Each structure stands twice: as structure tokens, then as C-alpha cells.
Amino acid sequence: MPLWLILIVVGVVLAVVGFGGVGNLLIWIGVIVLVVGAVLALVGRSRV
């Protein structure tokens, strides 16, 4: 499984858990991981 896909999945899970009321920090960590995963996906796609 590609790294960018793992990062996107982890980011979504953290964001959902954060919005579920567990913590505000988890929301921001999830958003950051989602952005990093999206950037890696775009960079990987442009290389091919």
C-alpha cells in the first residue's frame, strides 16, 4: 500500500475521532496528515 494512501486513511480517522469529541488536537493532526498525504499523492502522480 502506498505511503500517501496510508497517510490519507490515518488522517481521515484522526479527523473523525477528533470531531467526535475526543480532542481538538486530533482534528489538527488529522488535517495535517491529510494535507501531507494529498501532497504526496500529487507529487507521486506528477512523476509518472
C-alpha positions in Angstrom: 0.0 0.0 0.0 1.5 3.4 -0.9 2.6 5.8 1.8 0.3 8.6 0.7 -2.8 6.3 0.9 -1.9 5.2 4.4 -1.4 8.9 5.4 -4.8 9.8 3.9 -6.6 7.0 5.7 -4.9 7.8 9.1 -5.7 11.5 8.6 -9.4 10.8 8.0 -9.6 8.5 11.0 -7.9 11.1 13.3 -10.1 13.9 11.9 -13.3 11.8 12.5 -12.2 10.9 16.0 -11.3 14.5 16.7 -14.7 15.8 15.5 -16.3 13.0 17.6 -15.3 15.0 20.7 -12.1 13.2 21.7 -9.9 16.3 21.3 -9.3 19.4 19.3 -5.6 18.4 18.8 -6.6 15.2 16.9 -8.6 17.3 14.4 -5.5 19.4 13.6 -3.2 16.3 13.4 -5.7 14.7 11.1 -5.9 17.7 8.9 -2.1 18.0 8.7 -1.8 14.3 7.9 -4.5 14.6 5.2 -2.7 17.5 3.6 0.7 15.7 3.6 -1.0 12.6 2.1 -2.6 14.7 -0.6 0.6 16.5 -1.5 2.5 13.2 -1.7 -0.3 11.8 -3.9 0.0 14.8 -6.3 3.8 14.7 -6.3 3.8 10.9 -7.0 1.3 11.3 -9.8 3.3 14.0 -11.5 6.5 11.9 -11.5 4.8 9.1 -13.5 
